[in-house]
């Protein structure tokens, strides 16, 4: 994908992430990148696709819910100085 730079970043500096939580975050990240790839790969000369907004919003709600589950499974701690 040419339009969006992807640099791996450390995940949640102030959370103790269990291995399963890290895996889930990576899966969510990859799914969002796939959606971005679809948008970026669209033919710029094509007519705009008319889509009902409800499924799009439901998709984002699904990922927000999945992120909430992952974050709720983690333990937050104060940053070390």
ZAZADREN-147874 format. One record per atom (N, C-alpha, C, O): x, y, z negated; residue number from 1; atom name. Coordinates in Angstrom, 2 decimals, decimal comma. Example, Ala and Ser with C-alpha at 12.3 -4.5 7.8 and 13.67 -1.06 7.14 Angstrom:
BEGIN
ATOM         u         v         w     n   atom
ATOM     13,19     -5,69     -7,80     1      N
ATOM     12,30     -4,50     -7,80     1     CA
ATOM     13,20     -3,30     -7,80     1      C
ATOM     14,24     -3,32     -8,46     1      O
ATOM     12,85     -2,25     -7,08     2      N
ATOM     13,67     -1,06     -7,14     2     CA
ATOM     12,90      0,03     -7,87     2      C
ATOM     13,41      1,14     -8,04     2      O
END
This chain:
BEGIN
ATOM         u         v         w     n   atom
ATOM      0,83     -1,16      0,00     1      N
ATOM      0,00      0,00      0,00     1     CA
ATOM      0,88      1,23      0,00     1      C
ATOM      1,74      1,38     -0,87     1      O
ATOM      0,69      2,09      0,94     2      N
ATOM      1,57      3,24      1,11     2     CA
ATOM      1,20      4,41      0,22     2      C
ATOM      2,09      5,15     -0,20     2      O
ATOM     -0,07      4,61     -0,09     3      N
ATOM     -0,50      5,82     -0,76     3     CA
ATOM     -0,26      5,88     -2,26     3      C
ATOM     -0,13      6,98     -2,80     3      O
ATOM     -0,21      4,76     -2,93     4      N
ATOM     -0,13      4,79     -4,39     4     CA
ATOM      1,14      4,06     -4,84     4      C
ATOM      1,32      2,88     -4,55     4      O
ATOM      2,00      4,78     -5,54     5      N
ATOM      3,24      4,18     -6,05     5     CA
ATOM      2,91      3,33     -7,28     5      C
ATOM      2,12      3,73     -8,13     5      O
ATOM      3,50      2,16     -7,34     6      N
ATOM      3,26      1,27     -8,47     6     CA
ATOM      4,57      1,01     -9,18     6      C
ATOM      5,47      0,37     -8,64     6      O
ATOM      4,67      1,52    -10,38     7      N
ATOM      5,84      1,28    -11,19     7     CA
ATOM      5,41      0,54    -12,43     7      C
ATOM      4,57      1,04    -13,18     7      O
ATOM      5,96     -0,64    -12,69     8      N
ATOM      5,59     -1,32    -13,93     8     CA
ATOM      5,97     -0,45    -15,12     8      C
ATOM      7,07      0,09    -15,19     8      O
ATOM      5,05     -0,34    -16,05     9      N
ATOM      5,27      0,45    -17,25     9     CA
ATOM      5,12     -0,46    -18,47     9      C
ATOM      4,37     -1,43    -18,43     9      O
ATOM      5,83     -0,14    -19,55    10      N
ATOM      5,61     -0,90    -20,77    10     CA
ATOM      4,16     -0,76    -21,20    10      C
ATOM      3,57      0,31    -21,06    10      O
ATOM      3,59     -1,81    -21,72    11      N
ATOM      2,20     -1,78    -22,13    11     CA
ATOM      2,11     -1,36    -23,59    11      C
ATOM      2,80     -1,92    -24,45    11      O
ATOM      1,27     -0,39    -23,88    12      N
ATOM      0,86      0,02    -25,22    12     CA
ATOM      2,00      0,03    -26,23    12      C
ATOM      2,22     -0,96    -26,94    12      O
ATOM      2,71      1,12    -26,30    13      N
ATOM      3,86      1,21    -27,18    13     CA
ATOM      3,49      1,12    -28,66    13      C
ATOM      4,35      0,81    -29,49    13      O
ATOM      2,26      1,38    -29,00    14      N
ATOM      1,86      1,38    -30,41    14     CA
ATOM      0,90      0,25    -30,75    14      C
ATOM      0,22      0,30    -31,78    14      O
ATOM      0,83     -0,75    -29,92    15      N
ATOM      0,00     -1,91    -30,18    15     CA
ATOM      0,89     -3,14    -30,23    15      C
ATOM      1,83     -3,27    -29,44    15      O
ATOM      0,58     -4,04    -31,15    16      N
ATOM      1,21     -5,36    -31,13    16     CA
ATOM      0,33     -6,22    -30,24    16      C
ATOM     -0,78     -6,61    -30,64    16      O
ATOM      0,81     -6,53    -29,04    17      N
ATOM      0,01     -7,28    -28,09    17     CA
ATOM      0,30     -8,77    -28,17    17      C
ATOM      1,44     -9,19    -28,00    17      O
ATOM     -0,72     -9,56    -28,44    18      N
ATOM     -0,53    -11,00    -28,30    18     CA
ATOM     -0,31    -11,32    -26,82    18      C
ATOM     -0,69    -10,55    -25,94    18      O
ATOM      0,30    -12,45    -26,57    19      N
ATOM      0,60    -12,83    -25,18    19     CA
ATOM     -0,65    -12,86    -24,32    19      C
ATOM     -0,63    -12,40    -23,18    19      O
ATOM     -1,76    -13,41    -24,86    20      N
ATOM     -2,99    -13,50    -24,07    20     CA
ATOM     -3,51    -12,10    -23,72    20      C
ATOM     -4,08    -11,91    -22,65    20      O
ATOM     -3,34    -11,13    -24,61    21      N
ATOM     -3,81     -9,78    -24,34    21     CA
ATOM     -2,98     -9,15    -23,21    21      C
ATOM     -3,52     -8,47    -22,33    21      O
ATOM     -1,69     -9,38    -23,24    22      N
ATOM     -0,83     -8,86    -22,16    22     CA
ATOM     -1,24     -9,46    -20,83    22      C
ATOM     -1,31     -8,75    -19,82    22      O
ATOM     -1,50    -10,76    -20,80    23      N
ATOM     -1,93    -11,43    -19,56    23     CA
ATOM     -3,25    -10,84    -19,06    23      C
ATOM     -3,40    -10,59    -17,86    23      O
ATOM     -4,19    -10,61    -19,98    24      N
ATOM     -5,48    -10,05    -19,57    24     CA
ATOM     -5,31     -8,64    -19,00    24      C
ATOM     -5,94     -8,29    -18,00    24      O
ATOM     -4,47     -7,84    -19,64    25      N
ATOM     -4,22     -6,48    -19,12    25     CA
ATOM     -3,61     -6,53    -17,73    25      C
ATOM     -3,96     -5,73    -16,86    25      O
ATOM     -2,70     -7,46    -17,51    26      N
ATOM     -2,10     -7,61    -16,18    26     CA
ATOM     -3,13     -8,02    -15,15    26      C
ATOM     -3,08     -7,55    -14,01    26      O
ATOM     -4,06     -8,90    -15,52    27      N
ATOM     -5,12     -9,32    -14,59    27     CA
ATOM     -6,03     -8,15    -14,24    27      C
ATOM     -6,41     -7,98    -13,08    27      O
ATOM     -6,39     -7,35    -15,23    28      N
ATOM     -7,24     -6,19    -14,98    28     CA
ATOM     -6,51     -5,19    -14,09    28      C
ATOM     -7,09     -4,65    -13,15    28      O
ATOM     -5,23     -4,94    -14,39    29      N
ATOM     -4,41     -4,04    -13,56    29     CA
ATOM     -4,39     -4,53    -12,12    29      C
ATOM     -4,58     -3,73    -11,20    29      O
ATOM     -4,16     -5,82    -11,92    30      N
ATOM     -4,08     -6,36    -10,57    30     CA
ATOM     -5,40     -6,24     -9,82    30      C
ATOM     -5,42     -5,94     -8,63    30      O
ATOM     -6,51     -6,45    -10,52    31      N
ATOM     -7,83     -6,32     -9,89    31     CA
ATOM     -8,08     -4,87     -9,48    31      C
ATOM     -8,63     -4,62     -8,41    31      O
ATOM     -7,68     -3,93    -10,32    32      N
ATOM     -7,85     -2,52     -9,96    32     CA
ATOM     -6,95     -2,14     -8,79    32      C
ATOM     -7,35     -1,35     -7,94    32      O
ATOM     -5,76     -2,69     -8,75    33      N
ATOM     -4,88     -2,43     -7,61    33     CA
ATOM     -5,48     -3,00     -6,32    33      C
ATOM     -5,34     -2,40     -5,26    33      O
ATOM     -6,14     -4,15     -6,41    34      N
ATOM     -6,79     -4,71     -5,22    34     CA
ATOM     -7,87     -3,76     -4,70    34      C
ATOM     -8,00     -3,56     -3,50    34      O
ATOM     -8,64     -3,19     -5,63    35      N
ATOM     -9,66     -2,22     -5,21    35     CA
ATOM     -9,02     -1,00     -4,56    35      C
ATOM     -9,51     -0,49     -3,56    35      O
ATOM     -7,91     -0,54     -5,14    36      N
ATOM     -7,19      0,60     -4,56    36     CA
ATOM     -6,64      0,25     -3,18    36      C
ATOM     -6,67      1,07     -2,27    36      O
ATOM     -6,15     -0,98     -3,01    37      N
ATOM     -5,64     -1,43     -1,71    37     CA
ATOM     -6,75     -1,42     -0,66    37      C
ATOM     -6,53     -1,02      0,48    37      O
ATOM     -7,95     -1,85     -1,06    38      N
ATOM     -9,08     -1,85     -0,13    38     CA
ATOM     -9,40     -0,42      0,31    38      C
ATOM     -9,65     -0,17      1,49    38      O
ATOM     -9,40      0,50     -0,63    39      N
ATOM     -9,70      1,90     -0,30    39     CA
ATOM     -8,60      2,48      0,58    39      C
ATOM     -8,88      3,19      1,54    39      O
ATOM     -7,35      2,19      0,25    40      N
ATOM     -6,23      2,75      0,99    40     CA
ATOM     -6,12      2,15      2,39    40      C
ATOM     -5,65      2,80      3,31    40      O
ATOM     -6,56      0,91      2,54    41      N
ATOM     -6,44      0,22      3,82    41     CA
ATOM     -7,59      0,50      4,77    41      C
ATOM     -7,59      0,02      5,90    41      O
ATOM     -8,55      1,29      4,32    42      N
ATOM     -9,70      1,58      5,18    42     CA
ATOM     -9,26      2,44      6,37    42      C
ATOM     -8,38      3,29      6,25    42      O
ATOM     -9,89      2,20      7,50    43      N
ATOM     -9,60      2,97      8,71    43     CA
ATOM    -10,06      4,40      8,52    43      C
ATOM    -11,25      4,64      8,30    43      O
ATOM     -9,13      5,38      8,59    44      N
ATOM     -9,52      6,77      8,36    44     CA
ATOM    -10,48      7,31      9,43    44      C
ATOM    -11,17      8,30      9,20    44      O
ATOM    -10,53      6,66     10,58    45      N
ATOM    -11,41      7,12     11,66    45     CA
ATOM    -12,81      6,51     11,55    45      C
ATOM    -13,73      6,93     12,25    45      O
ATOM    -12,97      5,53     10,68    46      N
ATOM    -14,27      4,87     10,53    46     CA
ATOM    -15,24      5,80      9,82    46      C
ATOM    -14,85      6,68      9,05    46      O
ATOM    -16,51      5,59     10,10    47      N
ATOM    -17,53      6,37      9,41    47     CA
ATOM    -17,49      6,02      7,93    47      C
ATOM    -17,16      4,89      7,57    47      O
ATOM    -17,83      6,98      7,07    48      N
ATOM    -17,87      6,67      5,63    48     CA
ATOM    -18,88      5,56      5,35    48      C
ATOM    -19,97      5,54      5,92    48      O
ATOM    -18,51      4,67      4,49    49      N
ATOM    -19,39      3,56      4,12    49     CA
ATOM    -20,38      4,07      3,09    49      C
ATOM    -19,99      4,60      2,05    49      O
ATOM    -21,64      3,90      3,37    50      N
ATOM    -22,65      4,32      2,40    50     CA
ATOM    -22,92      3,14      1,47    50      C
ATOM    -23,36      2,07      1,89    50      O
ATOM    -22,65      3,39      0,21    51      N
ATOM    -22,78      2,33     -0,79    51     CA
ATOM    -23,61      2,84     -1,95    51      C
ATOM    -23,49      4,00     -2,35    51      O
ATOM    -24,44      1,98     -2,47    52      N
ATOM    -25,19      2,30     -3,67    52     CA
ATOM    -24,19      2,44     -4,82    52      C
ATOM    -23,37      1,54     -5,04    52      O
ATOM    -24,25      3,52     -5,53    53      N
ATOM    -23,28      3,79     -6,60    53     CA
ATOM    -23,40      2,82     -7,78    53      C
ATOM    -22,43      2,62     -8,50    53      O
ATOM    -24,56      2,23     -7,98    54      N
ATOM    -24,75      1,36     -9,16    54     CA
ATOM    -23,78      0,20     -9,20    54      C
ATOM    -23,21     -0,06    -10,26    54      O
ATOM    -23,55     -0,54     -8,10    55      N
ATOM    -22,58     -1,63     -8,18    55     CA
ATOM    -21,15     -1,14     -8,43    55      C
ATOM    -20,37     -1,81     -9,11    55      O
ATOM    -20,82      0,02     -7,89    56      N
ATOM    -19,48      0,58     -8,11    56     CA
ATOM    -19,31      0,90     -9,59    56      C
ATOM    -18,31      0,54    -10,20    56      O
ATOM    -20,30      1,58    -10,16    57      N
ATOM    -20,23      1,92    -11,58    57     CA
ATOM    -20,25      0,67    -12,45    57      C
ATOM    -19,59      0,63    -13,49    57      O
ATOM    -21,00     -0,34    -12,03    58      N
ATOM    -21,04     -1,60    -12,79    58     CA
ATOM    -19,66     -2,26    -12,78    58      C
ATOM    -19,25     -2,86    -13,78    58      O
ATOM    -18,96     -2,16    -11,67    59      N
ATOM    -17,60     -2,71    -11,57    59     CA
ATOM    -16,69     -2,04    -12,58    59      C
ATOM    -15,95     -2,72    -13,30    59      O
ATOM    -16,73     -0,71    -12,64    60      N
ATOM    -15,89      0,01    -13,60    60     CA
ATOM    -16,31     -0,29    -15,03    60      C
ATOM    -15,47     -0,38    -15,92    60      O
ATOM    -17,60     -0,43    -15,26    61      N
ATOM    -18,09     -0,77    -16,60    61     CA
ATOM    -17,57     -2,14    -17,02    61      C
ATOM    -17,22     -2,36    -18,18    61      O
ATOM    -17,53     -3,07    -16,06    62      N
ATOM    -17,02     -4,42    -16,36    62     CA
ATOM    -15,56     -4,35    -16,79    62      C
ATOM    -15,17     -4,97    -17,78    62      O
ATOM    -14,74     -3,58    -16,06    63      N
ATOM    -13,32     -3,47    -16,42    63     CA
ATOM    -13,14     -2,72    -17,74    63      C
ATOM    -12,25     -3,06    -18,52    63      O
ATOM    -13,97     -1,71    -17,99    64      N
ATOM    -13,89     -1,00    -19,27    64     CA
ATOM    -14,23     -1,94    -20,43    64      C
ATOM    -13,60     -1,89    -21,48    64      O
ATOM    -15,22     -2,78    -20,22    65      N
ATOM    -15,61     -3,76    -21,24    65     CA
ATOM    -14,47     -4,76    -21,49    65      C
ATOM    -14,17     -5,10    -22,64    65      O
ATOM    -13,85     -5,23    -20,41    66      N
ATOM    -12,73     -6,16    -20,55    66     CA
ATOM    -11,56     -5,50    -21,28    66      C
ATOM    -10,91     -6,14    -22,11    66      O
ATOM    -11,29     -4,24    -20,98    67      N
ATOM    -10,22     -3,52    -21,68    67     CA
ATOM    -10,54     -3,37    -23,16    67      C
ATOM     -9,65     -3,51    -24,00    67      O
ATOM    -11,78     -3,10    -23,48    68      N
ATOM    -12,18     -2,95    -24,88    68     CA
ATOM    -11,95     -4,26    -25,64    68      C
ATOM    -11,50     -4,24    -26,78    68      O
ATOM    -12,27     -5,39    -25,02    69      N
ATOM    -12,05     -6,69    -25,66    69     CA
ATOM    -10,57     -6,91    -25,92    69      C
ATOM    -10,18     -7,35    -27,00    69      O
ATOM     -9,73     -6,60    -24,94    70      N
ATOM     -8,29     -6,78    -25,11    70     CA
ATOM     -7,77     -5,88    -26,22    70      C
ATOM     -7,05     -6,34    -27,10    70      O
ATOM     -8,13     -4,61    -26,18    71      N
ATOM     -7,63     -3,68    -27,19    71     CA
ATOM     -8,14     -4,03    -28,58    71      C
ATOM     -7,42     -3,87    -29,57    71      O
ATOM     -9,37     -4,51    -28,68    72      N
ATOM     -9,91     -4,91    -29,98    72     CA
ATOM     -9,18     -6,11    -30,55    72      C
ATOM     -9,20     -6,33    -31,76    72      O
ATOM     -8,54     -6,90    -29,69    73      N
ATOM     -7,82     -8,08    -30,17    73     CA
ATOM     -6,40     -7,73    -30,61    73      C
ATOM     -5,68     -8,59    -31,12    73      O
ATOM     -6,00     -6,48    -30,43    74      N
ATOM     -4,64     -6,06    -30,76    74     CA
ATOM     -4,63     -5,31    -32,10    74      C
ATOM     -5,67     -4,88    -32,61    74      O
ATOM     -3,45     -5,18    -32,63    75      N
ATOM     -3,28     -4,49    -33,90    75     CA
ATOM     -2,50     -3,21    -33,64    75      C
ATOM     -1,42     -3,25    -33,06    75      O
ATOM     -3,06     -2,07    -34,06    76      N
ATOM     -2,42     -0,79    -33,86    76     CA
ATOM     -1,48     -0,51    -35,03    76      C
ATOM     -1,80     -0,86    -36,17    76      O
ATOM     -0,35      0,10    -34,76    77      N
ATOM      0,54      0,52    -35,85    77     CA
ATOM      1,11      1,88    -35,50    77      C
ATOM      1,17      2,26    -34,33    77      O
ATOM      1,53      2,61    -36,52    78      N
ATOM      2,10      3,95    -36,31    78     CA
ATOM      3,42      3,82    -35,56    78      C
ATOM      4,17      2,87    -35,79    78      O
ATOM      3,72      4,77    -34,68    79      N
ATOM      5,01      4,72    -33,97    79     CA
ATOM      6,17      4,84    -34,96    79      C
ATOM      6,09      5,58    -35,94    79      O
ATOM      7,21      4,12    -34,68    80      N
ATOM      8,42      4,19    -35,51    80     CA
ATOM      9,24      5,38    -35,06    80      C
ATOM      9,33      5,67    -33,86    80      O
ATOM      9,84      6,06    -35,99    81      N
ATOM     10,68      7,23    -35,63    81     CA
ATOM     12,13      6,91    -35,84    81      C
ATOM     12,99      7,75    -35,60    81      O
END
